[in-house]
Amino acid sequence: MRIVPNRNALRWASLLVLSLGFVAVLELVRLPAALLLGPMIAAIVVSMVGEPVRLPPQPMVAAQAILGCMIARVIPPSIVGELAKDWPLFLGGILSVIAASSALGYLLTRWRVLPGTAAVWGSSAGAASAMTLMADAYGADVRLVAFMQYLRVFFVAAVASLVAKIFGAAGGAMPDIVWFPPVAWVPFAETLALAAAGAVAGRYLRIPAGALLLPMALGVALQGTGWLHIELPPWLLAISYAFIGWSIGLRFNRPIFAHVARALPHVVGSTLALIGLCGLFAVGLVVVAGVDPLTAYLATSPGGADSVAIIAASSNVDLPFVMAMQTARLVLVMLTGPQIARFIANRAAVAEEKLP
């Protein structure tokens, strides 16, 4: 009797093998967000060459909740004190970067480089994973947003590494990941309960990206008051990143790639322009506040907070200053992202109507 292979099982096997291969390559070259980008690239390949894998919604919701807990974990209470100490300086630096990214998003929207509000969400300076998920919740084309966000993550990490090497301050070595460390089971169970409760509440209350935002907000509050220690082993984060990457990548197809190819020069140009503008803001911090150049540059670097943290940790810089500005901008971008996207889209539409 001839055994007919299960086509769906074969597609899943192909997706898993390709994901592991791409993650290995990206980790080898030390590219930030490799655990998310590898599965996303693999899903794009599978989607382009044949019938895509069907991804059930429940794992994606769970992955968003875990990501929210992860973001909450990297926002320590000490950040508040650091921000309060020099709040005018932080506020000026944060708003300057957000204004620059919003202006570039407006221009890309006005020039119709990308449809709808995709250019606005894609230009948001920070929280690439969160902004991609929120853009999807607000109706933007998540494929184009992911393309812009992770292209910027790559360029920002590369330029930041180069700047650190020029200053002779960074070793460039990233710590090896211990995939199965000892787990504190009570905090781990509490973290899973937080993720589950936040995800369910977010869907029940119909909050856009609620499965991400509610666990993040609750996690920050509970961790800051000492009621919770967020425990997320690397293997769980890797699984969550994989599901998020697959969810994004499986939405790509040949027509969307044709559009991406046409938009690529504009997107690369806007990314480099944003990096250059943020470099000027860093010069302002050096001149006005006497911040050392590398600290100022890493603090104003537009996105890629994980890679910036790694570079800063291996450099002779003011790490609390860098992470306070990066974290505060991450939170502010997520809180104001929908309003900024809606405002810019409306302004671009009005400007379009006034054209002869």
N, C-alpha and C positions, 0 to 999 in steps of 0.2 A: 504494500500500500504506500502510495506516495504521500509524503508529509509536506503540506503547503505552509510555508512560514507565515506567521502573523505579520501583516504589513505594518500595523501600528507599533508592534513590539520592535520591529526592525528600525522604524523611524526613531523611536525612543532610544534604542541602542546607539544609533548613529549620532543622535543629539548628545548623548552622554559622553561618547568617545571623543567627539569633536570638541566638546566643552572642556574636557580634561586636557586635551592637546593644546588648545588655545590658551588656557590658563597657565599651563606649564611654560609655554613660549613667552607669554607676557610677564610672568614672574621672573623668568630668566633674564629678561632685559630690564627688570625692576620698574615696570610701568604701573603707576597708581591705578587702583580700582580694577586690578586684573581679575579678581574673583567675580566681578560683575561683567566686565567687558568681554571676557573669554566666553561665557555662556551666551552673551548677546550676539557676538560674532558667529558662534556656532549655530544659533537659531536662525540667523540671517541666511547662512549658507544652506541649511536644511530647507528653509522656506523658499529659497530661490531655485533650488535644483529639483524640487518635487513637491508633493502634497505636504503641507505643514503639519506638525504635531498639534493635536488639540490639547490645550492646557486647561484643566479644571480651575474654576475661580477660587476655590477655598484655599489652596496652598498660596496663591498670590496674595490674598488678604492676610494670611498668617505672616508671610514674608514682609509685608508692609508694616505690620505691627512690631515685628522683631527689629526692623530698621528704625522705627520710632524709638524703641527702647535703646538702641545703640546710640542714636543721636543724643538722647537724654543722658546717657552715661558719660559723654565727653563734655558735658556742660556742668562743671563743678561749682559749688557755692562760692569759691574764692574768686571766680570770674566777676561776681557782683562788686566785691571790694576793689578789684583792679580797675573796673570801669568807673566806679564812683570817685576814685582818687583823681583821675584826669578826664572827667566826662566830656568837657568841651573838645578836647583833643580827639577822643575816640569818636564822638558824634560827628565831628567834621570829617574825619577820615572815612568813616562808614558811609555817611551820606554822599560824599564825593564819589566813591566807587559805585554806589547804587545809581546815582544820577548819570554817571558816564555810561554804565551798562544799559540803563533805560533809554538814554538818548540814541545809542547805537541800535537798540531794538526798535525804536521808533523809525529810524532811517531805513532799516531793513524792511520794516512793515510798509512804510510809505513807498519804497521802491519795488514792492511786491516780489522781493527775493524769495520769500516763503509765504504760503497762504495763511490767512487768518491771523491768530495770535501766536503762532509757532515761533516767530522771530523774537517776540517779546519774552516768552518763557525761556527760549534757548539762550538769550543774552543775559539772563539773570545771573549775577555774580555770586555764585556760591550754592552749596547744597544740591549738587547735580542730581543725585538719586531722588531726593525729596521733590525737587522742582519738576523733574520728569513725571513723577507720579501725580503731583498736583495738577500739572498741565493736562494730563489725561483726564483727571476728574472734572476739569473745567472746559473740556471739549476741544482742546488744541490737539494737533496731530502729534502724538507722542513719539512717532518715529523720527520726525524732523527735529523735535525738541531734543531727543536723546542724541541725535547726530551732532547738533550744535554744542550741547553741554559737554559731551565726552571728548569732542575735538578740542574744546577749550581746556579741559582737564589735562589733556596730553601736552598742549602747548605751554600752559602755565607751569606744569611740573618740570618740563624740559628747560624753560627759561629760568625758573627759580633755581634749579640745580646749577645751571651755567653761571648765574650771578653769584651763588654761594662759592663756586669754585674760583671765580675771578677774585673774590675777596679772600680766598684761601682759608675759608672758615669751616667748610663741610667735608666730612670724610666720605659722604655719599653711600655709606653702607647701611642697608636696611636689615633690621633684626630678623632672624629666621623665625617662622611661625611654628609654635608648638600646637599641633592640631588637636591633641587629646590631653590637655592638662588636667590636673586634679580639679574636680568641680565641687564648689560649695553647694550642696544639694538644696538646702533650705532657701538661700537667696535665689537659686536657679528656679525653684518651684514658684517662688513669689514673682520672679520676673516673667515667667510663662503665664501666671495668673493675670498679671498686669497687661501683658500683650493680648491675652484672650479677652479680657474685660473691655479694654480699649477698642479692640477691633469690633466686637459685638455692638458696643455702644455707638461707635462711629457709623456703622451700617444702619443701626436702628434709628438713630437721630438724623440720618441722611446728610451728614456733614461731608462736603467734598474732601476727599483724601482723609476722612476721619479715622480710618484704620491705621494711618501713619501719625496723624497729628495728635489724637487723643492719648495714645500710649506715650508719645513724646512729652506732652504737657504734664500728664500725671507722673511720669517718671522723673522729670525735673523737680516737681514739687515734693514727691516722696523721698527722693534721694537727697534733696537739699535740706529737708527737715530731719534726716537720719532715720526715717521709717523704713527705708529700702536700700539695699545694696544691689545694684543691677549686675547680674551674673550672666554673661553671654559667651559660652565657649566658642572658639574659632570655627569648629565644624558646623555649629548651628548658623553662624553668620554666613559661612560659605554656601550652605544650602539655601538660605534666604536670598543671598545675592544671585544665586543661580536662577531661582524662580523669577526674580525681578528681571534679570537679563533675558531669560527665555521669553517672558511676557512681552518685552519690548521687541526683541529680535524677530519673533514669529509674526509680527505685524508688517514686516517689510515685504515688498514684492518688486517686480521689475519696473512698473511705472514710478514708484517712489524713488528708486535708484536713479532713474533718468532725471527726476527733478533735483535730487541731491547733487548730481554731477553738474548741472547747470548752475546751482547755487554755490558750489564749493569756493570759487574765487572770492565772492562777496563775504562768505562766512569766515574764511581764513583771514581776509583783510580786516574785518571787524574785530576778530579775536586779537590779532596783533595790535590793532589800534587801541583796544581796551587795555592790553598789557602795557603799551606805551604810556597811556594816560595814567594808569595806576603807578607807573614809575615816576611820573611827574608829581603825583600826590606824595609819593615817598620822599622826593626831594623837598617838598614843602614841609614834611614832618622834620626832616633833618635841619632845614634852615630856621623854621619857626620855633620848634620845640627842642632842638638839640638831640634828637634821637639818632642813634648810630645808623649808618646807611643800610646795613644788611637787615637789622631789626625793622627799620621802616619799610624796606621793600617787601619782606616776608609778611608783614602785618597788612599791607595794602594789596597783596597779590590777589587777583580776582578769581577766587575759587580754588578747588583742589586742597581743601583744608587738611585732609589726611596726609598728602604728600608734603605740604608746607610744614606740618607738625614734625614729620620725620626729618626734614632738612634742618628745621630750627633746633630740634633736639640734639643734632650732631654738630651744631655750630655754636660759636661764641656770641650768642645774641640774648636779648631779654625775652626769654620764652613766655613768661606770663603775659607780657605786653602783646606779643604776637598772637597768642591763642585767645586772649581777651577780645582783640579786635576781630579776629576771624570768627570766633563763636558768636559775638554780638551781631555781626553782619549776617551770619547764617540764620539766626533767629529772626532778625528784622526782615530779611528777604522772604522767608517763609510766611511771615505774618502779613506782609504787604504785597506779596506777589500777585494774588488775584486782583487787588484793586489797581495796581500799577498796570497789569496787562489789560484790564478793561478800559482804563483811562487812555492808554496809548492807542489801543485799537480804535476807540471812539475819535480821538484826535486825528489819527491817520485817515479815518473815513471822512471826517469833516473836510480835511485838507484835500482829499481826493475829489469831493463834490465841488469844491471851489475852482478846480482846474477848468479852463475853457474847453 
